[in-house]
Amino acid sequence: MAETGGYHVVLGATGGAGCALVAELARQGRRVRAVGRRATDPWPKGVEAVTADILRADEVRKTCRDAAVVYHAANVPYAQWPQVLPAMTESVIAAASAADAVLVVVDNLYMYGPSSGPMTEDSPRRASGPKGQLRARLEETLLAAHTRGRVGVAIGRGSDFYGLHANSAATMLVIEPALRGKTASWLGSLDAPHTLTYLPDFARGLVTLGTNARAWGEVWHIPSGPPVTGRTFIAEVFGALGQPPRMRRLGRGMMTLAGLFNRQIREAREVLYQFERPFVMDTSKFERTFGGAVTPLREGVRQTIAALQSTQ
């Protein structure tokens, strides 16, 4: 279907990508319905807030009524992925289909596995671990739903996020410690180039996918800034705070030890390769089709720091 005057429904609106989506949609003057499992801070004026359990198919279907575009930004902790994500994906497909809405899916880069060069949308799916293999199967499910005419689907992928509400290594290991006056940490190598995606840029790209029929039925890498090293990112964060950088590297040994006491860290070891060697996302397909302006790293970091400080 072509976009009409229906709602832009954001599932998982209280997460990092979801919050950024709601803010961007409101900024563009769209009719927005923000759906989450819990109450949150006041949304922008005019946003309809709905509390619902995204794990319940009947509640998802109800929240997607009158939708023009459904943005699937909901997620669960790593340990729940195998049991929860396949069923969640099926219920979101069914809900968007019932509403005759376009489905835009927030995705990551896990399905590619270790790569010897920049990753494109056509890169082989070579994930060796269960998380990456699951993401590849979900991609197949979503694109099959599009091919069969159940629902129009566009998949938008980003790399590690930073920005307000980002639940990421960049936030937990760098920005939050820096704000507390502590030493920042970086996984793997401090000097391997790594693509970071600023959440407001990501949200803007997702809205482009939902409102352009040329995007439907395909996977898209959302424009992000040039890859940077952990060392550079940490320096920018401390620079925004007017402090000299303090940093350390977390290797496999330390991750293994920490994983004995923290299941989320233990689960994250599967994707540690992303930080041990260059991890670069090619976004030229999106840029050729829709353009690709992004927020410079220094400005994105400044905005993130300012937003976090305003909430303290």
Secondary structure in CASP SS format (residue, H / E / C, confidence):
PFRMAT SS
TARGET T0000
AUTHOR 0000-0000-0000
METHOD secondary structure of the structure
MODEL  1
M C 1.00
A C 1.00
E C 1.00
T C 1.00
G C 1.00
G C 1.00
Y E 1.00
H E 1.00
V E 1.00
V E 1.00
L E 1.00
G C 1.00
A C 1.00
T C 1.00
G C 1.00
G H 1.00
A H 1.00
G H 1.00
C H 1.00
A H 1.00
L H 1.00
V H 1.00
A H 1.00
E H 1.00
L H 1.00
A H 1.00
R H 1.00
Q C 1.00
G C 1.00
R C 1.00
R C 1.00
V E 1.00
R E 1.00
A E 1.00
V E 1.00
G E 1.00
R C 1.00
R C 1.00
A C 1.00
T C 1.00
D C 1.00
P C 1.00
W C 1.00
P C 1.00
K C 1.00
G C 1.00
V C 1.00
E E 1.00
A E 1.00
V E 1.00
T E 1.00
A C 1.00
D C 1.00
I C 1.00
L C 1.00
R C 1.00
A H 1.00
D H 1.00
E H 1.00
V H 1.00
R H 1.00
K H 1.00
T H 1.00
C C 1.00
R C 1.00
D C 1.00
A E 1.00
A E 1.00
V E 1.00
V E 1.00
Y E 1.00
H E 1.00
A C 1.00
A C 1.00
N C 1.00
V C 1.00
P C 1.00
Y H 1.00
A H 1.00
Q H 1.00
W H 1.00
P H 1.00
Q H 1.00
V H 1.00
L H 1.00
P H 1.00
A H 1.00
M H 1.00
T H 1.00
E H 1.00
S H 1.00
V H 1.00
I H 1.00
A H 1.00
A H 1.00
A H 1.00
S H 1.00
A H 1.00
A C 1.00
D C 1.00
A C 1.00
V E 1.00
L E 1.00
V E 1.00
V E 1.00
V E 1.00
D E 1.00
N C 1.00
L C 1.00
Y H 1.00
M H 1.00
Y H 1.00
G C 1.00
P C 1.00
S C 1.00
S C 1.00
G C 1.00
P C 1.00
M E 1.00
T C 1.00
E C 1.00
D C 1.00
S C 1.00
P C 1.00
R C 1.00
R C 1.00
A C 1.00
S C 1.00
G C 1.00
P H 1.00
K H 1.00
G H 1.00
Q H 1.00
L H 1.00
R H 1.00
A H 1.00
R H 1.00
L H 1.00
E H 1.00
E H 1.00
T H 1.00
L H 1.00
L H 1.00
A H 1.00
A H 1.00
H H 1.00
T H 1.00
R C 1.00
G C 1.00
R C 1.00
V C 1.00
G E 1.00
V E 1.00
A E 1.00
I E 1.00
G E 1.00
R E 1.00
G C 1.00
S C 1.00
D E 1.00
F E 1.00
Y E 1.00
G C 1.00
L C 1.00
H C 1.00
A C 1.00
N C 1.00
S C 1.00
A H 1.00
A H 1.00
T H 1.00
M H 1.00
L H 1.00
V H 1.00
I H 1.00
E H 1.00
P H 1.00
A H 1.00
L H 1.00
R C 1.00
G C 1.00
K C 1.00
T C 1.00
A E 1.00
S E 1.00
W E 1.00
L E 1.00
G C 1.00
S C 1.00
L C 1.00
D C 1.00
A C 1.00
P C 1.00
H E 1.00
T C 1.00
L E 1.00
T E 1.00
Y E 1.00
L H 1.00
P H 1.00
D H 1.00
F H 1.00
A H 1.00
R H 1.00
G H 1.00
L H 1.00
V H 1.00
T H 1.00
L H 1.00
G H 1.00
T C 1.00
N C 1.00
A H 1.00
R H 1.00
A H 1.00
W C 1.00
G C 1.00
E E 1.00
V E 1.00
W E 1.00
H E 1.00
I C 1.00
P C 1.00
S C 1.00
G C 1.00
P C 1.00
P C 1.00
V E 1.00
T C 1.00
G H 1.00
R H 1.00
T H 1.00
F H 1.00
I H 1.00
A H 1.00
E H 1.00
V H 1.00
F H 1.00
G H 1.00
A H 1.00
L C 1.00
G C 1.00
Q C 1.00
P C 1.00
P C 1.00
R C 1.00
M E 1.00
R E 1.00
R E 1.00
L E 1.00
G C 1.00
R H 1.00
G H 1.00
M H 1.00
M H 1.00
T H 1.00
L H 1.00
A H 1.00
G H 1.00
L C 1.00
F C 1.00
N C 1.00
R H 1.00
Q H 1.00
I H 1.00
R H 1.00
E H 1.00
A H 1.00
R H 1.00
E H 1.00
V H 1.00
L C 1.00
Y H 1.00
Q H 1.00
F H 1.00
E H 1.00
R C 1.00
P C 1.00
F E 1.00
V C 1.00
M E 1.00
D C 1.00
T C 1.00
S H 1.00
K H 1.00
F H 1.00
E H 1.00
R H 1.00
T H 1.00
F H 1.00
G C 1.00
G C 1.00
A C 1.00
V C 1.00
T C 1.00
P C 1.00
L H 1.00
R H 1.00
E H 1.00
G H 1.00
V H 1.00
R H 1.00
Q H 1.00
T H 1.00
I H 1.00
A H 1.00
A H 1.00
L H 1.00
Q H 1.00
S H 1.00
T H 1.00
Q C 1.00
END
